[in-house]
Amino acid sequence: MPEAKLFRTLKVMEVQLTPDQKEFVRQAIQSGRLQREEGGTEALALWEERERTRAEILFAVDEAKASLARGEGRIITQQSVRDLAGEVKQRGRNRLAAEQPPAR
């Protein structure tokens, strides 16, 4: 069954919670921190955000591996780190100087 059709036909889903999860939800509802209607939606949104972040990280790792395979990597040494730090500091100084009003 195509995925889009599956989601259109899915109307009710039952999720089994552990006893600890049930107690956690019960306490959240009792305290007013969670409304019955929003609990599942909020949990799904957090999971979705985590999965998107995970996919972005995996994509970045794949891109980095491909970059290295193309020979675009850098050899990291103590000197290259010092050089990079110096470049970053100089760019920061240049930016600050550009933001300063002209001397009168």
C-alpha positions in Angstrom: 0.0 0.0 0.0 1.5 3.4 -0.9 2.5 5.5 2.1 0.2 8.4 1.3 -2.8 6.1 1.1 -1.8 4.5 4.4 -1.9 7.8 6.2 -5.2 8.8 4.6 -6.9 5.6 5.8 -5.3 5.6 9.3 -7.9 7.1 11.6 -7.2 5.6 15.0 -3.9 4.3 16.4 -3.5 2.6 19.7 -0.2 3.0 21.6 0.7 0.9 24.6 2.5 2.7 27.4 4.5 1.2 30.1 3.2 1.6 33.7 5.8 4.2 34.4 4.8 6.1 31.2 1.2 6.0 32.2 2.0 7.3 35.7 4.1 10.1 34.2 1.2 11.1 31.8 -1.4 10.9 34.7 0.7 13.2 36.9 1.2 15.7 34.0 -2.5 15.8 33.4 -3.3 16.1 37.1 -0.9 19.0 37.5 -2.2 20.8 34.4 1.1 20.6 32.6 -0.5 18.5 29.9 -3.9 18.5 28.3 -5.3 15.2 27.3 -5.6 16.2 23.6 -2.1 17.6 23.3 0.0 14.9 24.8 0.2 12.6 21.8 0.7 15.6 19.4 3.4 17.1 21.5 5.2 13.8 21.8 5.0 13.2 18.1 6.3 16.7 17.3 9.3 16.2 19.6 10.0 12.8 18.0 9.7 14.3 14.5 12.1 17.1 15.4 14.6 14.6 16.8 14.3 12.4 13.7 14.8 15.5 11.4 17.9 16.5 13.3 19.2 12.9 13.1 18.6 12.9 9.3 20.5 16.2 9.0 23.4 14.9 11.0 23.6 11.7 8.9 23.4 13.8 5.7 26.2 16.0 7.0 28.3 12.9 7.8 27.7 11.5 4.3 28.6 14.9 2.7 31.8 15.0 4.8 32.7 11.4 3.7 32.1 12.3 0.1 34.2 15.4 0.5 37.1 13.4 1.9 36.7 10.9 -0.9 37.1 13.7 -3.4 40.4 14.7 -1.6 38.9 17.9 -0.2 39.8 17.1 3.4 42.3 19.0 5.5 45.1 17.5 7.6 44.6 18.7 11.1 47.8 19.5 13.1 48.6 21.8 16.0 49.9 24.3 13.6 46.8 24.2 11.3 44.6 24.7 14.4 46.7 27.7 15.4 46.5 29.1 11.9 42.8 28.7 11.8 42.4 30.4 15.1 44.5 33.3 13.9 42.3 33.5 10.7 39.1 33.6 12.8 40.6 36.2 15.2 41.7 38.4 12.2 38.2 38.1 10.6 36.7 39.1 13.9 39.0 42.1 14.2 38.2 43.1 10.6 34.5 42.9 11.3 34.8 45.0 14.4 36.9 47.6 12.6 34.3 47.8 9.8 31.5 48.4 12.4 33.3 51.2 14.1 32.3 54.7 13.1 35.0 56.6 11.2 37.5 58.6 13.4 36.9 62.3 13.4 
